[in-house]
Amino acid sequence: MKLIKLSGIMLFVMVWGQQLQAQEKWSLNKCIDYALENNIQVKQVSLRAQSGSFNLQQSKAAIYPNLNASASDAFQFGRSVDPYSNDFTNENVQSFSSSINSSVTLFNGLQQYNTIRQNNFTYLSYLQEVDETKNSISMQVATAYLQILFDKELLEVSRRQMAITNNQVNRTKILVEAGSLAKGNLLEIQAQLANEEVSFITAENNITTSYLNLTQLLELDSIANFEIDIPEIEDPSEELILESVGNIFDKSTNLPRIKKEELNLQSSESALKVAEGGHYPRLFLQASYGTGYSSARSKYSQQLGDDVLLGWVGASGEDVYTHGISNVETPYSFGDQFIDNRSLSLIIGINIPIFNNLQVKTRISNSKLTVENSKYQLELAKNNLYKEIQQSRNSSVAALATFKASKKAVDAQQESFSYTKQKFDLGLVNSVDYNTAKNQLTKSESDMVRAKYDFIFRVNILNFYQGIPFKL
């Protein structure tokens, strides 16, 4: 029984937790953080930055001596030369050799040092590219988020207007049945309601599309159970765009898109120095240690043998003998040869470039062109940024003016529609005039909503240029 109760409680907690998760609403910051963590573009540029880090590490390691070992075991058949005694032999020969080698560049026109600088600037540029991509994704997510808020407000405008028209249909139907109004008035109001229902469905579809765009940026599989948080958004005001274009631009020069081009310029300047280093001699040091074994080699030693008669002495005729010496051939073991065949060599050398088919000159010329192009890229990035700031600020000022004008228009249209509605209820105006006044009110409300969110978007872009996070 206790086990059943425990299982029931666990099941309730799981279902309740899933419902809470499904009902959890996504704020703008949560959407941006999730996108930056899961977006494929961000992951791709991060891999490129990681590759740049590996290149930097390799260029730093290139200044140290290398170290390589080798070993080989050879078999020779028929007449051949013993690799260690240089004697001809008709026997089959097995030979083994091994060596360890090292070399280091002592000087090569500072090419290694400048290569490290070049790869370092390139790696830092890749990191700025990662940040630039994150900023781009953040802006796309914020745009999609604002689009949903905009579509939701338009849907609410459509819902209010449709509710007003629906009430008017019911009232007109009563007046028509009572004989106070002609049936044509009812048909025109019903046609108006049908058109507004189409607009309402279109507004609902726009919200679905906007949600789909946002979830795709977040790399979510579906929009099911996905709902954004609806923040409190203040109306546009001049206080939000007090900064001048020049001040905003001065604060925006630390953006990743500008820093990346500055680092690319420094990288190309280092590459030019690498190319110019090709004119200088290269001083290097090499060392090699090796040994080996050959089956064709034997070890010889001398041993005392029987006495050998050399002659006799004087008149006595006494025989004179000497000890016999004989050469004894014994196998030359692998271990003994491995020790006896050791050799060590040290080489210090210099390579002096005299003529290399204009390769160095061509590399220098191309590197200079790359430096000039990098300067143009930096200047172009700054110019484009300045133009974007100008356009965004002008657009924000225009959106603010449009919002103020639209707000006045809404107030005026509401009074006009209220007056027209009263006259329509009294039969003093026809349904055409009523629908015209109502459509003008709907248009004014839609224009005000559009100007409001256009202003919010432009102001957030201006803040973004100044390093201020997106905020609603």
NORWO-V131006 format. One record per backbone hydrogen bond with DSSP energy under -1.0 kcal/mol. CO is the residue of the C=O (numbers start at 1). NH is the residue of the N-H. Records with the same first field share a line. If there is no record, write none. Layout:
CO=NH / NH
//
This chain:
1=5
2=6
3=7
4=8
5=9
6=10
7=11
8=12
9=13
10=14
11=15
12=16
13=17
14=18
15=19
16=20
17=21
18=22
19=23
20=24
26=229
27=31
28=32
29=33
30=34
31=35
32=36
33=37
34=38
35=39
39=43
40=44
41=45
42=46
43=47
44=48
45=49
46=50
47=51
48=52
49=53
50=54
51=55
52=56
53=57
54=58
55=59
56=60
57=61
58=62
60=63
61=64
68=101
70=99
72=97
74=95
76=93
80=89
82=86
87=82
89=80
93=76
94=295
95=74
96=293
97=72
98=291
99=70
100=289
101=68
102=287
103=66
104=285
107=283
110=114
111=115
112=116
113=117
114=118
115=119
116=120
117=121
118=122
119=123
120=124
121=125
122=126
123=127
124=128
125=129
126=130
127=131
128=132
129=133
130=134
131=135
132=136
133=137
134=138
135=139
136=140
137=141
138=142
139=143
140=144
141=145
142=146
143=147
144=148
145=149
146=150
147=151
148=152
149=153
150=154
151=155
152=156
153=157
154=158
155=159
156=160
157=161
158=162
159=163
160=164
161=165
162=166
163=167
164=168
165=169
166=170
167=171
168=172
169=173
170=174
171=175
172=176
173=177
174=178
175=180 / 181
176=179
182=185
183=187
184=188
185=189
186=190
187=191
188=192
189=193
190=194
191=195
192=196
193=197
194=198
195=199
196=200
197=201
198=202
199=203
200=204
201=205
202=206
203=207
204=208
205=209
206=210
207=211
208=212
209=213
210=214
211=215
212=216
213=217
214=218
215=220
223=226
227=26
237=240
238=241
244=248
245=249
246=250
247=251
252=255
255=258 / 259
256=260
258=262
259=263
260=264
261=265
262=266
263=267
264=268
265=269
266=270
267=271
268=272
269=273
270=274
271=275
272=276
273=277
275=278
276=279
277=280
282=351
283=106 / 107
284=349
285=104
286=347
287=102
288=345
289=100
290=343
291=98
293=96
299=330
301=328
303=326
308=322
311=320
313=317 / 318
318=313
320=310 / 311
322=308
324=305
326=303
328=301
330=299
333=337
334=338
335=339
336=340
337=341
339=342
343=290
345=288
347=286
349=284
351=282
356=359
358=362
359=363
360=364
361=365
362=366
363=367
364=368
365=369
366=370
367=371
368=372
369=373
370=374
371=375
372=376
373=377
374=378
375=379
376=380
377=381
378=382
379=383
380=384
381=385
382=386
383=387
384=388
385=389
386=390
387=391
388=392
389=393
390=394
391=395
392=396
393=397
394=398
395=399
396=400
397=401
398=402
399=403
400=404
401=405
402=406
403=407
404=408
405=409
406=410
407=411
408=412
409=413
410=414
411=415
412=416
413=417
414=418
415=419
416=420
417=421
418=422
419=423
420=424
421=425
422=426
423=428
424=427
430=434
431=435
432=436
433=437
434=438
435=439
436=440
437=441
438=442
439=443
440=444
441=445
442=446
443=447
444=448
445=449
446=450
447=451
448=452
449=453
450=454
451=455
452=456
453=457
454=458
455=459
456=460
457=461
458=462
459=463
460=464
461=465
463=468
464=467
//
